[in-house]
Amino acid sequence: MSGNQTQGLVSLSDREVQIVDLVAQGLTNQHIAEQLEISKRTVDNHISNILTKTQTENRVALVRWALQWGKVCLDDVNCCSLPSD
């Protein structure tokens, strides 16, 4: 598989997917922390881990990755029912 194909096979935890969705909605780390009732530092760590796993360099690249691989749905764009484990 090429690098682009393997990028889509990244395994994110349910919490990480939840955080990616909130990043895609435009929330700051502080707002994500408040919504999930966790510390901002925990959100910072999750996002750092997510960026590493997805081989993305910033939030914009992360959202592009998430849209490309069907990890998020924005305003009824790119929406599909993903199989759950």
Distance bins in CASP14 RR format, pairs under 12 A and 6 or more apart:
PFRMAT RR
TARGET T0000
AUTHOR 0000-0000-0000
RMODE 2
METHOD distances of the structure
MODEL  1
1 7 0 0 0 0 1 0 0 0 0 0 0
1 8 0 0 0 0 1 0 0 0 0 0 0
1 9 1 0 0 1 0 0 0 0 0 0 0
2 8 0 0 0 0 0 1 0 0 0 0 0
2 9 0 0 0 0 0 1 0 0 0 0 0
3 9 0 0 0 0 1 0 0 0 0 0 0
3 10 0 0 0 0 0 1 0 0 0 0 0
3 54 0 0 0 0 0 1 0 0 0 0 0
3 55 0 0 0 0 1 0 0 0 0 0 0
4 10 0 0 0 0 0 1 0 0 0 0 0
4 54 0 0 0 0 0 1 0 0 0 0 0
4 55 0 0 0 0 0 1 0 0 0 0 0
4 65 0 0 0 0 0 1 0 0 0 0 0
4 68 0 0 0 0 1 0 0 0 0 0 0
4 69 0 0 0 0 0 1 0 0 0 0 0
5 68 0 0 0 0 0 1 0 0 0 0 0
5 69 0 0 0 0 0 1 0 0 0 0 0
6 53 0 0 0 0 0 1 0 0 0 0 0
6 54 0 0 0 0 0 1 0 0 0 0 0
6 55 0 0 0 0 1 0 0 0 0 0 0
6 69 0 0 0 0 0 1 0 0 0 0 0
7 53 0 0 0 0 1 0 0 0 0 0 0
7 54 1 0 0 1 0 0 0 0 0 0 0
7 55 1 0 0 1 0 0 0 0 0 0 0
7 56 0 0 0 0 1 0 0 0 0 0 0
7 61 0 0 0 0 0 1 0 0 0 0 0
7 62 0 0 0 0 0 1 0 0 0 0 0
7 64 0 0 0 0 0 1 0 0 0 0 0
7 65 1 0 0 1 0 0 0 0 0 0 0
7 66 0 0 0 0 0 1 0 0 0 0 0
7 68 0 0 0 0 1 0 0 0 0 0 0
7 69 1 0 0 1 0 0 0 0 0 0 0
7 71 0 0 0 0 0 1 0 0 0 0 0
8 53 0 0 0 0 0 1 0 0 0 0 0
8 54 0 0 0 0 1 0 0 0 0 0 0
8 55 0 0 0 0 1 0 0 0 0 0 0
8 56 0 0 0 0 0 1 0 0 0 0 0
8 65 1 0 0 1 0 0 0 0 0 0 0
8 66 0 0 0 0 1 0 0 0 0 0 0
8 67 0 0 0 0 0 1 0 0 0 0 0
8 68 1 0 0 1 0 0 0 0 0 0 0
8 69 1 0 1 0 0 0 0 0 0 0 0
8 70 0 0 0 0 1 0 0 0 0 0 0
8 71 0 0 0 0 1 0 0 0 0 0 0
9 53 0 0 0 0 0 1 0 0 0 0 0
9 54 0 0 0 0 0 1 0 0 0 0 0
9 55 0 0 0 0 0 1 0 0 0 0 0
9 65 0 0 0 0 0 1 0 0 0 0 0
9 69 0 0 0 0 1 0 0 0 0 0 0
9 71 0 0 0 0 0 1 0 0 0 0 0
10 16 0 0 0 0 1 0 0 0 0 0 0
10 17 0 0 0 0 0 1 0 0 0 0 0
10 20 0 0 0 0 0 1 0 0 0 0 0
10 49 0 0 0 0 0 1 0 0 0 0 0
10 50 0 0 0 0 1 0 0 0 0 0 0
10 51 0 0 0 0 0 1 0 0 0 0 0
10 52 0 0 0 0 1 0 0 0 0 0 0
10 53 1 0 1 0 0 0 0 0 0 0 0
10 54 1 0 1 0 0 0 0 0 0 0 0
10 55 0 0 0 0 1 0 0 0 0 0 0
10 56 0 0 0 0 1 0 0 0 0 0 0
10 62 0 0 0 0 0 1 0 0 0 0 0
10 65 0 0 0 0 1 0 0 0 0 0 0
10 66 0 0 0 0 0 1 0 0 0 0 0
10 68 0 0 0 0 0 1 0 0 0 0 0
10 69 1 0 0 1 0 0 0 0 0 0 0
10 70 0 0 0 0 0 1 0 0 0 0 0
10 71 0 0 0 0 1 0 0 0 0 0 0
11 17 0 0 0 0 0 1 0 0 0 0 0
11 49 0 0 0 0 0 1 0 0 0 0 0
11 50 0 0 0 0 0 1 0 0 0 0 0
11 53 1 0 0 1 0 0 0 0 0 0 0
11 54 0 0 0 0 0 1 0 0 0 0 0
11 69 0 0 0 0 0 1 0 0 0 0 0
11 71 0 0 0 0 0 1 0 0 0 0 0
11 85 0 0 0 0 0 1 0 0 0 0 0
12 18 0 0 0 0 1 0 0 0 0 0 0
12 19 0 0 0 0 1 0 0 0 0 0 0
12 20 1 0 0 1 0 0 0 0 0 0 0
12 21 0 0 0 0 0 1 0 0 0 0 0
12 46 0 0 0 0 1 0 0 0 0 0 0
12 47 0 0 0 0 0 1 0 0 0 0 0
12 49 0 0 0 0 1 0 0 0 0 0 0
12 50 1 0 0 1 0 0 0 0 0 0 0
12 51 0 0 0 0 0 1 0 0 0 0 0
12 52 0 0 0 0 0 1 0 0 0 0 0
12 53 1 0 0 1 0 0 0 0 0 0 0
12 54 1 0 0 1 0 0 0 0 0 0 0
12 56 0 0 0 0 0 1 0 0 0 0 0
12 62 0 0 0 0 0 1 0 0 0 0 0
12 65 0 0 0 0 0 1 0 0 0 0 0
12 66 0 0 0 0 1 0 0 0 0 0 0
12 69 0 0 0 0 1 0 0 0 0 0 0
12 70 0 0 0 0 0 1 0 0 0 0 0
12 71 1 0 0 1 0 0 0 0 0 0 0
12 72 0 0 0 0 0 1 0 0 0 0 0
12 82 0 0 0 0 0 1 0 0 0 0 0
13 19 0 0 0 0 1 0 0 0 0 0 0
13 20 0 0 0 0 0 1 0 0 0 0 0
13 46 0 0 0 0 1 0 0 0 0 0 0
13 49 0 0 0 0 1 0 0 0 0 0 0
13 50 0 0 0 0 1 0 0 0 0 0 0
13 53 0 0 0 0 1 0 0 0 0 0 0
13 85 0 0 0 0 0 1 0 0 0 0 0
14 20 0 0 0 0 0 1 0 0 0 0 0
14 21 0 0 0 0 0 1 0 0 0 0 0
14 36 0 0 0 0 0 1 0 0 0 0 0
14 46 0 0 0 0 0 1 0 0 0 0 0
14 71 0 0 0 0 0 1 0 0 0 0 0
14 82 0 0 0 0 0 1 0 0 0 0 0
14 84 0 0 0 0 1 0 0 0 0 0 0
14 85 0 0 0 0 1 0 0 0 0 0 0
15 21 0 0 0 0 0 1 0 0 0 0 0
15 22 0 0 0 0 0 1 0 0 0 0 0
15 32 0 0 0 0 0 1 0 0 0 0 0
15 36 0 0 0 0 1 0 0 0 0 0 0
15 38 0 0 0 0 1 0 0 0 0 0 0
15 42 0 0 0 0 1 0 0 0 0 0 0
15 43 0 0 0 0 0 1 0 0 0 0 0
15 45 0 0 0 0 0 1 0 0 0 0 0
15 46 1 0 0 1 0 0 0 0 0 0 0
15 47 0 0 0 0 0 1 0 0 0 0 0
15 49 0 0 0 0 0 1 0 0 0 0 0
15 50 0 0 0 0 1 0 0 0 0 0 0
16 22 0 0 0 0 0 1 0 0 0 0 0
16 23 0 0 0 0 0 1 0 0 0 0 0
16 32 0 0 0 0 0 1 0 0 0 0 0
16 36 0 0 0 0 0 1 0 0 0 0 0
16 42 0 0 0 0 0 1 0 0 0 0 0
16 43 0 0 0 0 0 1 0 0 0 0 0
16 45 0 0 0 0 0 1 0 0 0 0 0
16 46 1 0 1 0 0 0 0 0 0 0 0
16 47 0 0 0 0 1 0 0 0 0 0 0
16 48 0 0 0 0 0 1 0 0 0 0 0
16 49 1 0 0 1 0 0 0 0 0 0 0
16 50 1 0 1 0 0 0 0 0 0 0 0
16 51 0 0 0 0 0 1 0 0 0 0 0
16 52 0 0 0 0 0 1 0 0 0 0 0
16 53 1 0 0 1 0 0 0 0 0 0 0
16 54 0 0 0 0 1 0 0 0 0 0 0
16 62 0 0 0 0 0 1 0 0 0 0 0
16 66 0 0 0 0 0 1 0 0 0 0 0
16 71 0 0 0 0 1 0 0 0 0 0 0
16 72 0 0 0 0 0 1 0 0 0 0 0
17 23 0 0 0 0 0 1 0 0 0 0 0
17 24 0 0 0 0 0 1 0 0 0 0 0
17 46 0 0 0 0 0 1 0 0 0 0 0
17 50 0 0 0 0 1 0 0 0 0 0 0
17 53 0 0 0 0 0 1 0 0 0 0 0
17 54 0 0 0 0 0 1 0 0 0 0 0
17 62 0 0 0 0 0 1 0 0 0 0 0
17 66 0 0 0 0 1 0 0 0 0 0 0
17 69 0 0 0 0 0 1 0 0 0 0 0
17 70 0 0 0 0 0 1 0 0 0 0 0
17 71 1 0 0 1 0 0 0 0 0 0 0
17 72 0 0 0 0 1 0 0 0 0 0 0
17 73 0 0 0 0 0 1 0 0 0 0 0
17 82 0 0 0 0 1 0 0 0 0 0 0
17 84 0 0 0 0 0 1 0 0 0 0 0
17 85 0 0 0 0 0 1 0 0 0 0 0
18 24 0 0 0 0 0 1 0 0 0 0 0
18 25 0 0 0 0 0 1 0 0 0 0 0
18 27 0 0 0 0 0 1 0 0 0 0 0
18 32 0 0 0 0 1 0 0 0 0 0 0
18 35 0 0 0 0 1 0 0 0 0 0 0
18 36 1 0 0 1 0 0 0 0 0 0 0
18 38 0 0 0 0 0 1 0 0 0 0 0
18 43 0 0 0 0 0 1 0 0 0 0 0
18 46 0 0 0 0 1 0 0 0 0 0 0
18 47 0 0 0 0 0 1 0 0 0 0 0
18 50 0 0 0 0 0 1 0 0 0 0 0
18 66 0 0 0 0 0 1 0 0 0 0 0
18 71 0 0 0 0 0 1 0 0 0 0 0
18 72 0 0 0 0 0 1 0 0 0 0 0
19 25 0 0 0 0 0 1 0 0 0 0 0
19 26 0 0 0 0 0 1 0 0 0 0 0
19 27 0 0 0 0 1 0 0 0 0 0 0
19 28 0 0 0 0 0 1 0 0 0 0 0
19 29 0 0 0 0 1 0 0 0 0 0 0
19 31 0 0 0 0 0 1 0 0 0 0 0
19 32 1 0 0 1 0 0 0 0 0 0 0
19 33 0 0 0 0 1 0 0 0 0 0 0
19 35 0 0 0 0 1 0 0 0 0 0 0
19 36 1 0 0 1 0 0 0 0 0 0 0
19 38 0 0 0 0 1 0 0 0 0 0 0
19 42 0 0 0 0 1 0 0 0 0 0 0
19 43 1 0 0 1 0 0 0 0 0 0 0
19 44 0 0 0 0 0 1 0 0 0 0 0
19 45 0 0 0 0 0 1 0 0 0 0 0
19 46 1 0 1 0 0 0 0 0 0 0 0
19 47 1 0 0 1 0 0 0 0 0 0 0
19 48 0 0 0 0 0 1 0 0 0 0 0
19 49 0 0 0 0 1 0 0 0 0 0 0
19 50 1 0 0 1 0 0 0 0 0 0 0
19 51 0 0 0 0 0 1 0 0 0 0 0
19 53 0 0 0 0 0 1 0 0 0 0 0
19 54 0 0 0 0 0 1 0 0 0 0 0
19 59 0 0 0 0 0 1 0 0 0 0 0
19 62 0 0 0 0 1 0 0 0 0 0 0
19 63 0 0 0 0 0 1 0 0 0 0 0
19 66 0 0 0 0 0 1 0 0 0 0 0
19 71 0 0 0 0 0 1 0 0 0 0 0
19 72 0 0 0 0 0 1 0 0 0 0 0
20 26 0 0 0 0 0 1 0 0 0 0 0
20 27 0 0 0 0 0 1 0 0 0 0 0
20 32 0 0 0 0 0 1 0 0 0 0 0
20 43 0 0 0 0 0 1 0 0 0 0 0
20 46 0 0 0 0 1 0 0 0 0 0 0
20 47 0 0 0 0 1 0 0 0 0 0 0
20 49 0 0 0 0 0 1 0 0 0 0 0
20 50 1 0 0 1 0 0 0 0 0 0 0
20 51 0 0 0 0 0 1 0 0 0 0 0
20 53 0 0 0 0 0 1 0 0 0 0 0
20 54 0 0 0 0 1 0 0 0 0 0 0
20 56 0 0 0 0 0 1 0 0 0 0 0
20 59 0 0 0 0 1 0 0 0 0 0 0
20 61 0 0 0 0 0 1 0 0 0 0 0
20 62 1 0 0 1 0 0 0 0 0 0 0
20 63 1 0 0 1 0 0 0 0 0 0 0
20 64 0 0 0 0 0 1 0 0 0 0 0
20 65 0 0 0 0 1 0 0 0 0 0 0
20 66 1 0 1 0 0 0 0 0 0 0 0
20 67 0 0 0 0 0 1 0 0 0 0 0
20 69 0 0 0 0 0 1 0 0 0 0 0
20 70 0 0 0 0 0 1 0 0 0 0 0
20 71 1 0 1 0 0 0 0 0 0 0 0
20 72 1 0 0 1 0 0 0 0 0 0 0
20 73 0 0 0 0 0 1 0 0 0 0 0
20 74 0 0 0 0 0 1 0 0 0 0 0
21 27 0 0 0 0 1 0 0 0 0 0 0
21 32 0 0 0 0 1 0 0 0 0 0 0
21 35 0 0 0 0 0 1 0 0 0 0 0
21 36 0 0 0 0 0 1 0 0 0 0 0
21 50 0 0 0 0 0 1 0 0 0 0 0
21 62 0 0 0 0 0 1 0 0 0 0 0
21 63 0 0 0 0 1 0 0 0 0 0 0
21 66 1 0 0 1 0 0 0 0 0 0 0
21 67 0 0 0 0 0 1 0 0 0 0 0
21 70 0 0 0 0 0 1 0 0 0 0 0
21 71 1 0 0 1 0 0 0 0 0 0 0
21 72 1 0 1 0 0 0 0 0 0 0 0
21 73 0 0 0 0 1 0 0 0 0 0 0
21 74 0 0 0 0 1 0 0 0 0 0 0
21 78 0 0 0 0 0 1 0 0 0 0 0
21 79 0 0 0 0 0 1 0 0 0 0 0
21 82 0 0 0 0 0 1 0 0 0 0 0
22 28 0 0 0 0 1 0 0 0 0 0 0
22 29 0 0 0 0 1 0 0 0 0 0 0
22 30 0 0 0 0 0 1 0 0 0 0 0
22 31 1 0 0 1 0 0 0 0 0 0 0
22 32 1 0 1 0 0 0 0 0 0 0 0
22 33 0 0 0 0 1 0 0 0 0 0 0
22 34 0 0 0 0 0 1 0 0 0 0 0
22 35 1 0 0 1 0 0 0 0 0 0 0
22 36 1 0 0 1 0 0 0 0 0 0 0
22 38 0 0 0 0 0 1 0 0 0 0 0
22 43 0 0 0 0 1 0 0 0 0 0 0
22 46 0 0 0 0 0 1 0 0 0 0 0
22 47 0 0 0 0 1 0 0 0 0 0 0
22 50 0 0 0 0 0 1 0 0 0 0 0
22 59 0 0 0 0 0 1 0 0 0 0 0
22 62 0 0 0 0 0 1 0 0 0 0 0
22 63 0 0 0 0 0 1 0 0 0 0 0
22 66 0 0 0 0 0 1 0 0 0 0 0
22 72 0 0 0 0 1 0 0 0 0 0 0
22 74 0 0 0 0 0 1 0 0 0 0 0
23 29 0 0 0 0 1 0 0 0 0 0 0
23 31 0 0 0 0 0 1 0 0 0 0 0
23 32 1 0 0 1 0 0 0 0 0 0 0
23 35 0 0 0 0 0 1 0 0 0 0 0
23 43 0 0 0 0 1 0 0 0 0 0 0
23 44 0 0 0 0 0 1 0 0 0 0 0
23 46 0 0 0 0 1 0 0 0 0 0 0
23 47 1 0 0 1 0 0 0 0 0 0 0
23 50 0 0 0 0 1 0 0 0 0 0 0
23 51 0 0 0 0 0 1 0 0 0 0 0
23 54 0 0 0 0 0 1 0 0 0 0 0
23 56 0 0 0 0 0 1 0 0 0 0 0
23 58 0 0 0 0 0 1 0 0 0 0 0
23 59 1 0 1 0 0 0 0 0 0 0 0
23 60 0 0 0 0 1 0 0 0 0 0 0
23 61 0 0 0 0 0 1 0 0 0 0 0
23 62 1 0 0 1 0 0 0 0 0 0 0
23 63 1 0 0 1 0 0 0 0 0 0 0
23 64 0 0 0 0 0 1 0 0 0 0 0
23 65 0 0 0 0 0 1 0 0 0 0 0
23 66 0 0 0 0 1 0 0 0 0 0 0
23 67 0 0 0 0 0 1 0 0 0 0 0
23 71 0 0 0 0 0 1 0 0 0 0 0
23 72 0 0 0 0 1 0 0 0 0 0 0
23 74 0 0 0 0 0 1 0 0 0 0 0
24 32 0 0 0 0 0 1 0 0 0 0 0
24 50 0 0 0 0 0 1 0 0 0 0 0
24 59 0 0 0 0 1 0 0 0 0 0 0
24 60 0 0 0 0 0 1 0 0 0 0 0
24 61 0 0 0 0 0 1 0 0 0 0 0
24 62 0 0 0 0 1 0 0 0 0 0 0
24 63 1 0 1 0 0 0 0 0 0 0 0
24 64 0 0 0 0 1 0 0 0 0 0 0
24 65 0 0 0 0 0 1 0 0 0 0 0
24 66 1 0 1 0 0 0 0 0 0 0 0
24 67 1 0 0 1 0 0 0 0 0 0 0
24 68 0 0 0 0 0 1 0 0 0 0 0
24 70 0 0 0 0 0 1 0 0 0 0 0
24 71 0 0 0 0 1 0 0 0 0 0 0
24 72 1 0 1 0 0 0 0 0 0 0 0
24 73 0 0 0 0 1 0 0 0 0 0 0
24 74 1 0 1 0 0 0 0 0 0 0 0
24 75 0 0 0 0 0 1 0 0 0 0 0
24 77 0 0 0 0 0 1 0 0 0 0 0
24 78 0 0 0 0 1 0 0 0 0 0 0
25 31 0 0 0 0 1 0 0 0 0 0 0
25 32 0 0 0 0 1 0 0 0 0 0 0
25 35 0 0 0 0 1 0 0 0 0 0 0
25 59 0 0 0 0 0 1 0 0 0 0 0
25 63 0 0 0 0 1 0 0 0 0 0 0
25 66 0 0 0 0 0 1 0 0 0 0 0
25 72 0 0 0 0 1 0 0 0 0 0 0
25 73 0 0 0 0 0 1 0 0 0 0 0
25 74 1 0 0 1 0 0 0 0 0 0 0
25 75 0 0 0 0 1 0 0 0 0 0 0
26 32 0 0 0 0 1 0 0 0 0 0 0
26 35 0 0 0 0 0 1 0 0 0 0 0
26 59 0 0 0 0 1 0 0 0 0 0 0
26 60 0 0 0 0 0 1 0 0 0 0 0
26 62 0 0 0 0 0 1 0 0 0 0 0
26 63 0 0 0 0 1 0 0 0 0 0 0
26 72 0 0 0 0 0 1 0 0 0 0 0
26 74 0 0 0 0 1 0 0 0 0 0 0
27 33 0 0 0 0 1 0 0 0 0 0 0
27 34 0 0 0 0 1 0 0 0 0 0 0
27 35 1 0 0 1 0 0 0 0 0 0 0
27 36 0 0 0 0 1 0 0 0 0 0 0
27 40 0 0 0 0 0 1 0 0 0 0 0
27 43 0 0 0 0 1 0 0 0 0 0 0
27 47 0 0 0 0 0 1 0 0 0 0 0
27 59 0 0 0 0 0 1 0 0 0 0 0
27 63 0 0 0 0 0 1 0 0 0 0 0
28 34 0 0 0 0 1 0 0 0 0 0 0
28 35 0 0 0 0 0 1 0 0 0 0 0
28 40 0 0 0 0 1 0 0 0 0 0 0
28 43 0 0 0 0 1 0 0 0 0 0 0
28 44 0 0 0 0 0 1 0 0 0 0 0
28 47 0 0 0 0 0 1 0 0 0 0 0
28 59 0 0 0 0 1 0 0 0 0 0 0
29 35 0 0 0 0 0 1 0 0 0 0 0
29 36 0 0 0 0 0 1 0 0 0 0 0
29 38 0 0 0 0 0 1 0 0 0 0 0
29 39 0 0 0 0 1 0 0 0 0 0 0
29 40 1 0 1 0 0 0 0 0 0 0 0
29 41 0 0 0 0 1 0 0 0 0 0 0
29 42 0 0 0 0 1 0 0 0 0 0 0
29 43 1 0 1 0 0 0 0 0 0 0 0
29 44 1 0 1 0 0 0 0 0 0 0 0
29 45 0 0 0 0 0 1 0 0 0 0 0
29 46 0 0 0 0 1 0 0 0 0 0 0
29 47 1 0 0 1 0 0 0 0 0 0 0
29 48 0 0 0 0 0 1 0 0 0 0 0
29 50 0 0 0 0 0 1 0 0 0 0 0
29 59 0 0 0 0 1 0 0 0 0 0 0
30 36 0 0 0 0 0 1 0 0 0 0 0
30 38 0 0 0 0 0 1 0 0 0 0 0
30 39 0 0 0 0 1 0 0 0 0 0 0
30 40 1 0 1 0 0 0 0 0 0 0 0
30 41 0 0 0 0 0 1 0 0 0 0 0
30 42 0 0 0 0 0 1 0 0 0 0 0
30 43 1 0 0 1 0 0 0 0 0 0 0
30 44 0 0 0 0 1 0 0 0 0 0 0
30 47 0 0 0 0 0 1 0 0 0 0 0
31 37 0 0 0 0 0 1 0 0 0 0 0
31 38 0 0 0 0 0 1 0 0 0 0 0
31 40 0 0 0 0 1 0 0 0 0 0 0
31 43 0 0 0 0 1 0 0 0 0 0 0
32 38 0 0 0 0 1 0 0 0 0 0 0
32 39 0 0 0 0 0 1 0 0 0 0 0
32 40 0 0 0 0 1 0 0 0 0 0 0
32 41 0 0 0 0 0 1 0 0 0 0 0
32 42 0 0 0 0 1 0 0 0 0 0 0
32 43 1 0 1 0 0 0 0 0 0 0 0
32 44 0 0 0 0 1 0 0 0 0 0 0
32 45 0 0 0 0 0 1 0 0 0 0 0
32 46 0 0 0 0 1 0 0 0 0 0 0
32 47 0 0 0 0 1 0 0 0 0 0 0
32 50 0 0 0 0 0 1 0 0 0 0 0
32 59 0 0 0 0 0 1 0 0 0 0 0
33 39 1 0 1 0 0 0 0 0 0 0 0
33 40 1 0 1 0 0 0 0 0 0 0 0
33 41 0 0 0 0 1 0 0 0 0 0 0
33 42 1 0 0 1 0 0 0 0 0 0 0
33 43 1 0 1 0 0 0 0 0 0 0 0
33 44 0 0 0 0 1 0 0 0 0 0 0
33 45 0 0 0 0 0 1 0 0 0 0 0
33 46 0 0 0 0 1 0 0 0 0 0 0
33 47 0 0 0 0 0 1 0 0 0 0 0
34 40 0 0 0 0 1 0 0 0 0 0 0
34 42 0 0 0 0 0 1 0 0 0 0 0
34 43 0 0 0 0 1 0 0 0 0 0 0
35 43 0 0 0 0 1 0 0 0 0 0 0
36 42 0 0 0 0 1 0 0 0 0 0 0
36 43 1 0 0 1 0 0 0 0 0 0 0
36 46 0 0 0 0 1 0 0 0 0 0 0
37 43 0 0 0 0 0 1 0 0 0 0 0
38 44 0 0 0 0 0 1 0 0 0 0 0
38 45 0 0 0 0 1 0 0 0 0 0 0
38 46 0 0 0 0 1 0 0 0 0 0 0
39 45 0 0 0 0 1 0 0 0 0 0 0
39 46 0 0 0 0 0 1 0 0 0 0 0
40 46 0 0 0 0 0 1 0 0 0 0 0
40 47 0 0 0 0 0 1 0 0 0 0 0
41 47 0 0 0 0 0 1 0 0 0 0 0
41 48 0 0 0 0 0 1 0 0 0 0 0
42 48 0 0 0 0 0 1 0 0 0 0 0
42 49 0 0 0 0 0 1 0 0 0 0 0
43 49 0 0 0 0 0 1 0 0 0 0 0
43 50 0 0 0 0 0 1 0 0 0 0 0
43 59 0 0 0 0 0 1 0 0 0 0 0
44 50 0 0 0 0 0 1 0 0 0 0 0
44 51 0 0 0 0 0 1 0 0 0 0 0
45 51 0 0 0 0 0 1 0 0 0 0 0
45 52 0 0 0 0 0 1 0 0 0 0 0
46 52 0 0 0 0 0 1 0 0 0 0 0
46 53 0 0 0 0 0 1 0 0 0 0 0
46 62 0 0 0 0 0 1 0 0 0 0 0
47 53 0 0 0 0 0 1 0 0 0 0 0
47 54 0 0 0 0 0 1 0 0 0 0 0
47 56 0 0 0 0 0 1 0 0 0 0 0
47 58 0 0 0 0 1 0 0 0 0 0 0
47 59 1 0 0 1 0 0 0 0 0 0 0
47 62 1 0 0 1 0 0 0 0 0 0 0
47 63 0 0 0 0 0 1 0 0 0 0 0
48 54 0 0 0 0 0 1 0 0 0 0 0
48 56 0 0 0 0 0 1 0 0 0 0 0
48 57 0 0 0 0 0 1 0 0 0 0 0
48 58 0 0 0 0 0 1 0 0 0 0 0
48 59 0 0 0 0 0 1 0 0 0 0 0
48 62 0 0 0 0 0 1 0 0 0 0 0
49 56 0 0 0 0 0 1 0 0 0 0 0
49 62 0 0 0 0 0 1 0 0 0 0 0
50 56 0 0 0 0 1 0 0 0 0 0 0
50 57 0 0 0 0 0 1 0 0 0 0 0
50 58 0 0 0 0 0 1 0 0 0 0 0
50 59 0 0 0 0 1 0 0 0 0 0 0
50 61 0 0 0 0 0 1 0 0 0 0 0
50 62 1 0 0 1 0 0 0 0 0 0 0
50 63 0 0 0 0 0 1 0 0 0 0 0
50 65 0 0 0 0 1 0 0 0 0 0 0
50 66 0 0 0 0 1 0 0 0 0 0 0
50 71 0 0 0 0 0 1 0 0 0 0 0
51 57 1 0 0 1 0 0 0 0 0 0 0
51 58 1 0 0 1 0 0 0 0 0 0 0
51 59 0 0 0 0 1 0 0 0 0 0 0
51 60 0 0 0 0 0 1 0 0 0 0 0
51 61 0 0 0 0 1 0 0 0 0 0 0
51 62 1 0 0 1 0 0 0 0 0 0 0
51 63 0 0 0 0 0 1 0 0 0 0 0
51 65 0 0 0 0 1 0 0 0 0 0 0
51 66 0 0 0 0 0 1 0 0 0 0 0
52 62 0 0 0 0 0 1 0 0 0 0 0
53 62 0 0 0 0 0 1 0 0 0 0 0
53 65 0 0 0 0 0 1 0 0 0 0 0
53 66 0 0 0 0 0 1 0 0 0 0 0
53 69 0 0 0 0 0 1 0 0 0 0 0
53 71 0 0 0 0 0 1 0 0 0 0 0
54 61 0 0 0 0 1 0 0 0 0 0 0
54 62 1 0 0 1 0 0 0 0 0 0 0
54 63 0 0 0 0 0 1 0 0 0 0 0
54 64 0 0 0 0 1 0 0 0 0 0 0
54 65 1 0 1 0 0 0 0 0 0 0 0
54 66 1 0 0 1 0 0 0 0 0 0 0
54 67 0 0 0 0 0 1 0 0 0 0 0
54 68 0 0 0 0 0 1 0 0 0 0 0
54 69 0 0 0 0 1 0 0 0 0 0 0
54 71 0 0 0 0 1 0 0 0 0 0 0
55 61 0 0 0 0 1 0 0 0 0 0 0
55 62 0 0 0 0 1 0 0 0 0 0 0
55 64 0 0 0 0 0 1 0 0 0 0 0
55 65 0 0 0 0 1 0 0 0 0 0 0
55 69 0 0 0 0 0 1 0 0 0 0 0
56 62 1 0 1 0 0 0 0 0 0 0 0
56 63 0 0 0 0 1 0 0 0 0 0 0
56 64 1 0 0 1 0 0 0 0 0 0 0
56 65 1 0 1 0 0 0 0 0 0 0 0
56 66 0 0 0 0 1 0 0 0 0 0 0
56 67 0 0 0 0 0 1 0 0 0 0 0
56 68 0 0 0 0 0 1 0 0 0 0 0
56 69 0 0 0 0 0 1 0 0 0 0 0
56 71 0 0 0 0 0 1 0 0 0 0 0
57 64 0 0 0 0 0 1 0 0 0 0 0
57 65 0 0 0 0 0 1 0 0 0 0 0
58 64 0 0 0 0 1 0 0 0 0 0 0
58 65 0 0 0 0 0 1 0 0 0 0 0
59 65 0 0 0 0 0 1 0 0 0 0 0
59 66 0 0 0 0 0 1 0 0 0 0 0
60 66 0 0 0 0 0 1 0 0 0 0 0
60 67 0 0 0 0 0 1 0 0 0 0 0
61 67 0 0 0 0 0 1 0 0 0 0 0
61 68 0 0 0 0 0 1 0 0 0 0 0
62 68 0 0 0 0 0 1 0 0 0 0 0
62 69 0 0 0 0 0 1 0 0 0 0 0
62 71 0 0 0 0 1 0 0 0 0 0 0
62 72 0 0 0 0 1 0 0 0 0 0 0
63 69 0 0 0 0 0 1 0 0 0 0 0
63 70 0 0 0 0 0 1 0 0 0 0 0
63 71 0 0 0 0 1 0 0 0 0 0 0
63 72 1 0 0 1 0 0 0 0 0 0 0
63 73 0 0 0 0 0 1 0 0 0 0 0
63 74 0 0 0 0 1 0 0 0 0 0 0
63 77 0 0 0 0 0 1 0 0 0 0 0
63 78 0 0 0 0 0 1 0 0 0 0 0
64 70 0 0 0 0 0 1 0 0 0 0 0
64 71 0 0 0 0 0 1 0 0 0 0 0
64 72 0 0 0 0 0 1 0 0 0 0 0
64 74 0 0 0 0 0 1 0 0 0 0 0
64 78 0 0 0 0 0 1 0 0 0 0 0
65 71 1 0 0 1 0 0 0 0 0 0 0
65 72 0 0 0 0 1 0 0 0 0 0 0
65 78 0 0 0 0 0 1 0 0 0 0 0
66 72 1 0 1 0 0 0 0 0 0 0 0
66 73 0 0 0 0 1 0 0 0 0 0 0
66 74 0 0 0 0 1 0 0 0 0 0 0
66 77 0 0 0 0 0 1 0 0 0 0 0
66 78 0 0 0 0 1 0 0 0 0 0 0
66 82 0 0 0 0 0 1 0 0 0 0 0
67 73 0 0 0 0 1 0 0 0 0 0 0
67 74 1 0 0 1 0 0 0 0 0 0 0
67 75 0 0 0 0 0 1 0 0 0 0 0
67 77 1 0 0 1 0 0 0 0 0 0 0
67 78 1 0 1 0 0 0 0 0 0 0 0
67 79 0 0 0 0 0 1 0 0 0 0 0
67 80 0 0 0 0 0 1 0 0 0 0 0
68 78 0 0 0 0 1 0 0 0 0 0 0
69 78 0 0 0 0 1 0 0 0 0 0 0
69 80 0 0 0 0 0 1 0 0 0 0 0
69 82 0 0 0 0 0 1 0 0 0 0 0
70 77 0 0 0 0 0 1 0 0 0 0 0
70 78 1 0 1 0 0 0 0 0 0 0 0
70 79 0 0 0 0 1 0 0 0 0 0 0
70 80 1 0 0 1 0 0 0 0 0 0 0
70 81 0 0 0 0 0 1 0 0 0 0 0
70 82 1 0 0 1 0 0 0 0 0 0 0
70 83 0 0 0 0 0 1 0 0 0 0 0
71 78 0 0 0 0 1 0 0 0 0 0 0
71 79 0 0 0 0 0 1 0 0 0 0 0
71 80 0 0 0 0 0 1 0 0 0 0 0
71 82 0 0 0 0 1 0 0 0 0 0 0
72 78 1 0 0 1 0 0 0 0 0 0 0
72 79 0 0 0 0 1 0 0 0 0 0 0
72 80 0 0 0 0 0 1 0 0 0 0 0
72 82 0 0 0 0 0 1 0 0 0 0 0
73 79 1 1 0 0 0 0 0 0 0 0 0
73 80 1 0 0 1 0 0 0 0 0 0 0
73 81 0 0 0 0 1 0 0 0 0 0 0
73 82 0 0 0 0 1 0 0 0 0 0 0
END
